[in-house]
């Protein structure tokens, strides 16, 4: 399982880095061309937008893995360790339900766009490619929430206190 996890980690991080670099370069080129040469590429803004959409949804999976999403833990900090574990399991279950809804609606959106045969206006690629980011990002986040739930349940049944960083290899 750790090999699969490391592979997914590398894919997520590599895709995030490449997407960010490509979007930044495209936006920079567009700004230089527009303000220095009074010329504009018709496809660069659309390509950068789609790269950023993919980056955000793949990055959300990385944030789940790193426990980097914003949380409100004012109440949880005052609970005993057993209460904290219960709330952590509840939060992971809520995340799993959210991801399942995200995947379900994303798949419906992608299938309806494929049926209609829509293409993007500037790039001319199937509109399913940008929309596919929703179920893919949701699936990756679901994988990470399931890992966190597994860690919480495993920690609840063991005597020793494990750290999630040790179970989910980075």
N, C-alpha and C positions, 0 to 999 in steps of 0.2 A: 504494500500500500504506500510505503514511503517513496518508492520510485515513481509511482503514478502521481503522487502529490507534488514531488519535486518537478516533474515534467510539466504539470499544470501551472505551478508557480512560475517556471521559466517562460512558458508560453504567455501567461498573463502579463508578466513584467516586460518581456520583450515586445509584445504587441503595444503595451502602454507607452513604452519609450519611443518606439518607431512612429506610432500615431502622433505623439506630441511633437516629435521633431519634424515630421512631414507637415503637420498642420502649421507649425510655427514658420517653417520655410515658405510654405505657400502664402501665408498671410503677409510675411515680410516682402516677398517678391511682388505681391499684389499692391502693397502700399508704395513700394519704390516705383513700380511701373506707373501707378496712377498719379503720384504727385511729382515725379521727376520727368516722366516722359508723356504724361497725359494719355496713357494707354492702359487698357484694362483687359485682363484675361476673363473670358466669360465663364469659365469652368472652375476657377480656383476657389472662389468663395463657397461654392456648393461642395467641392471636394473637402475643403477644410471643415465645413460644417459637419459632414458625414464622419470624418475622422474624429472630430471632437465628440460626437454622439457615441461612437464606438468606444472611445477612450473613457468617457464617463461611465458607461455601463460595465466595461471590463474593470475599470478602476474601482467601481463599487464592490466588486468581488474581492479585490485586493484589500479594500478597506474593511470588509467583513473579516477576512483572514487576520488582519492586523488589529482588529477591534478598534478601528479608527472612525467609525460612525459616531455622530453626536449622540450623547445619551443624557438623560436626566436621572441622576442617581442620588438626589437629595434624600429620599426616603430609604433607599437601599443601604446607604452608608451607615445608618443607625441600626440595621438589623443584625442579628447574630449570624454566624457563618451558615447555619442551616437555612435561614431565611434568604440569605444572599444566593445560595445555590438554587433555591426554588425560583427566585426571581430571574436568575440567569437562564434556567430551563424554560421558563415562561417567555422570556425575551427571544430565545432561539426558536421556540415554537411559533411565536408571532412572526418572526422573520421568515420561517419556512412557509407559513400560510401566505404571506405577502409574495414570496417568490413563486409559489404555485399559481397565484392569481396573475402575476406578471407573465409567467410562461404561457399560461392558458390564453390570455388576451393577446399576447404577442404572436402566438401561433395563429390565432384567428385573423389578426391583422395581416400577417404575411400571406396566409392562404387567400384572403380576399384580394390583396394586391396582385398576387400571382394570377388569379382568375381574371382580373381586369386587364392584366398585361401592361400596367403602368410602367413608364420609364422616367428617369429624372430629366428635367428640362435641359440642363447644360451638359451633363456628362453622357446622357443617353444610356445609362446602365439601368437594369431592372430595379424598380423601386423596392423590390423585396430585399435587396442587399442592405440598405440603411435600416429597414424595418426589422431585419433579422437580428439586429443588435439587441432588441428587447428580449426575445426568448433565450438568446445565447448568454447575455449578461445575467438574466434571471436564473438560468440553469447553473451558471458558475457560482452565483451567490447562494443558490440552494445547496450546492455541494459544500460550500464553506459553512453555512448554517448547520447542515447535518453533521459536519465535522465538530463544530463547537458543541452541538447537542450531545454527541458521542462523548466528548471530553467531559462535559458536565456530569453526564450519567456515570461514566467510568470513575470520576473523582468522587461522586456520592457514595459509591460502593467500595471504594478503597480507603484504607487507613491513612496512607501517605498522601500529602497534599501535592498534587502535580501542577505544573504550570502549563497553560495551553501552548506556550511557545515551544515547549519540549515535545509535545505530541504532534503539533502541526509544524513540520519542518519547514524552515524558510529557505 
